[in-house]
Amino acid sequence: MEALLLGAGLLLGAYVLVYYNLVKAPPCGCIGSLRGRTAVVTGANSGIGKMTALELARRGARVVLACRSRERGEAAAFDLRQESGNNEVIFMALDLASLASVRAFATAFLGSEPRLDILIHNAGISSCGRRKETFNLLLRVNHIGPFLLTHLLLPHLKSCAPSRVVVVSSAAHQRGRLDFTRLNRPVVGWRQELRAYADSKLANVLFARELATQLEGSGVTCYAAHPGPVNSELFLRHLPGWLRPMLCPLAWLVLRAPQGGAQTPLYCALQEGIEPLSGRYFANCHVEEVPPAARDDPAAHRLWEASKKLAGLGPGKDEDPDEEPQPEDSGALSSLSTSRPKKPRVSGLSHAPGGLPDLSKLTQQIQVKAEPTHQLS
Ligand SMILES: NC(=O)c1ccc[n+]([C@@H]2O[C@H](COP(=O)([O-])OP(=O)(O)OC[C@H]3O[C@@H](n4cnc5c(N)ncnc54)[C@H](OP(=O)(O)O)[C@@H]3O)[C@@H](O)[C@H]2O)c1
């Protein structure tokens, strides 16, 4: 009996530890009205994106749900209008797997929406499912599509500055290794998919870094955000049916709810005072240092050039576009330099002896500002 009680106590203690360190997310704590502001959230019909869009709508923003399925997108817009009491939540079609769809979305958006204050690249896939493409579908949806969309929407972001771009990445970026000779090779089998997912999330971190450099001084800042381990359809939707009843309850117990996962993207989109940290990676509403591969500035610039080519935006050095060759977008490109800017990436930070910026002081100041005065419901 005593052994049983001890075992139960240990199990409970272990769960409490897991819960407070992994499952429970710190609230973003950002307050303030977003009335008069416009936000785009990609992949907002489910999971983290839907909860992110809900919080933006609750704060009064006009929120555009950029989703690939009209049916799921319209249904989510309806839910979010009901739940937030904000009628300014609309659906617009965007399939990030298709460069033509990204361009069509941008044309429709720029033609109908006068503002863009917050762009959240949330949509993502972890597997190709049954699709067999001649290109790397994970890189296309998770990085190249968002890269192109950012370029096309930049005129609005710049004219509404201060404005923000948030790229929802993942801690999986730590396992990423970009092979520039094979960036766009098709992905076959689950092992390659896991690798391609990590690579695409590393691309997210490098993209935010390079974008921050390219946009320095423009008033547009950008951040990579890790939502934490979240109980969503991202991986579960690819499980065989017979495994779901076993794994879903476990996922519910040990993974964060999507609302918890939305906190760090929201923090990056809304928190005042983090502008000097533009280009950085955030997790649990804190800036975090990343491994060397994710702060490799020459690699970030090389990825930028390769991505331009893969997105049909102009000559790059590494890969050929495999689909939908597009004319050069001189308007978007003219606003971003292709040469390396000389200024340091993060201004106002001293460097620690190891050569890394000493973020501790600035982070402390921001944490004081971020003290939650309002808990998310
Ligand atoms: N869940 C986690 O533990 C975790 C951890 C780290 C990072 N993340 C990141 O968080 C983000 C959101 O994931 P989630 O967990 O909320 O997963 P999710 O529930 O599966 O949501 C993914 C969203 O992306 C959309 N999407 C997929 N392919 C698309 C395409 N081609 N064009 C436009 N939209 C597309 C999906 O739309 P459909 O419903 O039409 O498929 C869905 O709305 C992803 O970027 C993911 O990498 C998640």
The ligand as an SDF file (V2000), in Angstrom:
LIG
                    3D

 48 52  0  0  0  0  0  0  0  0999 V2000
    1.7840   21.8880  -32.7970 N   0  0  0  0  0  0  0  0  0  0  0  0
    3.0180   22.0030  -32.3570 C   0  0  0  0  0  0  0  0  0  0  0  0
    3.4280   21.3050  -31.4150 O   0  0  0  0  0  0  0  0  0  0  0  0
    3.9490   22.9940  -32.9920 C   0  0  0  0  0  0  0  0  0  0  0  0
    5.2320   23.1290  -32.4390 C   0  0  0  0  0  0  0  0  0  0  0  0
    6.0910   24.0430  -33.0170 C   0  0  0  0  0  0  0  0  0  0  0  0
    5.6980   24.8020  -34.0950 C   0  0  0  0  0  0  0  0  0  0  0  0
    4.4520   24.6460  -34.6260 N   0  0  0  0  0  0  0  0  0  0  0  0
    4.0750   25.4800  -35.7770 C   0  0  0  0  0  0  0  0  0  0  0  0
    2.8480   26.1380  -35.5140 O   0  0  0  0  0  0  0  0  0  0  0  0
    2.1970   26.4380  -36.7450 C   0  0  0  0  0  0  0  0  0  0  0  0
    0.7250   26.0890  -36.6190 C   0  0  0  0  0  0  0  0  0  0  0  0
    0.6050   24.6960  -36.4440 O   0  0  0  0  0  0  0  0  0  0  0  0
   -0.5670   24.0070  -35.5980 P   0  0  0  0  0  0  0  0  0  0  0  0
    0.1040   23.1980  -34.5590 O   0  0  0  0  0  0  0  0  0  0  0  0
   -1.6000   24.9740  -35.2040 O   0  0  0  0  0  0  0  0  0  0  0  0
   -1.1020   22.9610  -36.6970 O   0  0  0  0  0  0  0  0  0  0  0  0
   -2.4950   22.8180  -37.4570 P   0  0  0  0  0  0  0  0  0  0  0  0
   -3.6350   22.8220  -36.4970 O   0  0  0  0  0  0  0  0  0  0  0  0
   -2.3000   21.6440  -38.3480 O   0  0  0  0  0  0  0  0  0  0  0  0
   -2.6080   24.1670  -38.3070 O   0  0  0  0  0  0  0  0  0  0  0  0
   -1.8860   24.3440  -39.4820 C   0  0  0  0  0  0  0  0  0  0  0  0
   -2.6590   25.3400  -40.3280 C   0  0  0  0  0  0  0  0  0  0  0  0
   -1.9150   25.5520  -41.5350 O   0  0  0  0  0  0  0  0  0  0  0  0
   -2.8100   25.4340  -42.6180 C   0  0  0  0  0  0  0  0  0  0  0  0
   -2.1540   25.0410  -43.8600 N   0  0  0  0  0  0  0  0  0  0  0  0
   -1.5680   23.8500  -44.1420 C   0  0  0  0  0  0  0  0  0  0  0  0
   -1.1450   23.8500  -45.4210 N   0  0  0  0  0  0  0  0  0  0  0  0
   -1.4800   25.0620  -45.9450 C   0  0  0  0  0  0  0  0  0  0  0  0
   -1.3260   25.6480  -47.2180 C   0  0  0  0  0  0  0  0  0  0  0  0
   -0.7600   24.9820  -48.2390 N   0  0  0  0  0  0  0  0  0  0  0  0
   -1.7790   26.9040  -47.4090 N   0  0  0  0  0  0  0  0  0  0  0  0
   -2.3780   27.5780  -46.4050 C   0  0  0  0  0  0  0  0  0  0  0  0
   -2.5780   27.0710  -45.1840 N   0  0  0  0  0  0  0  0  0  0  0  0
   -2.1200   25.8120  -44.9560 C   0  0  0  0  0  0  0  0  0  0  0  0
   -3.8080   24.3810  -42.1680 C   0  0  0  0  0  0  0  0  0  0  0  0
   -4.9690   24.4390  -42.9850 O   0  0  0  0  0  0  0  0  0  0  0  0
   -5.8870   23.1200  -43.2270 P   0  0  0  0  0  0  0  0  0  0  0  0
   -6.7610   23.0020  -42.0240 O   0  0  0  0  0  0  0  0  0  0  0  0
   -6.6170   23.4710  -44.4780 O   0  0  0  0  0  0  0  0  0  0  0  0
   -4.9560   21.9640  -43.3790 O   0  0  0  0  0  0  0  0  0  0  0  0
   -4.0400   24.8160  -40.7400 C   0  0  0  0  0  0  0  0  0  0  0  0
   -4.9500   25.8830  -40.6940 O   0  0  0  0  0  0  0  0  0  0  0  0
    2.9470   25.6560  -37.8220 C   0  0  0  0  0  0  0  0  0  0  0  0
    3.7720   26.5490  -38.5380 O   0  0  0  0  0  0  0  0  0  0  0  0
    3.8070   24.6850  -37.0340 C   0  0  0  0  0  0  0  0  0  0  0  0
    4.9830   24.3430  -37.7150 O   0  0  0  0  0  0  0  0  0  0  0  0
    3.5660   23.7790  -34.0850 C   0  0  0  0  0  0  0  0  0  0  0  0
  1  2  1  0
  2  3  2  0
  2  4  1  0
  4  5  1  0
  4 48  2  0
  5  6  2  0
  6  7  1  0
  7  8  2  0
  8  9  1  0
  8 48  1  0
  9 10  1  0
  9 46  1  0
 10 11  1  0
 11 12  1  0
 11 44  1  0
 12 13  1  0
 13 14  1  0
 14 15  2  0
 14 16  1  0
 14 17  1  0
 17 18  1  0
 18 19  2  0
 18 20  1  0
 18 21  1  0
 21 22  1  0
 22 23  1  0
 23 24  1  0
 23 42  1  0
 24 25  1  0
 25 26  1  0
 25 36  1  0
 26 27  1  0
 26 35  1  0
 27 28  2  0
 28 29  1  0
 29 30  1  0
 29 35  2  0
 30 31  1  0
 30 32  2  0
 32 33  1  0
 33 34  2  0
 34 35  1  0
 36 37  1  0
 36 42  1  0
 37 38  1  0
 38 39  2  0
 38 40  1  0
 38 41  1  0
 42 43  1  0
 44 45  1  0
 44 46  1  0
 46 47  1  0
M  CHG  2   8   1  16  -1
M  END
$$$$
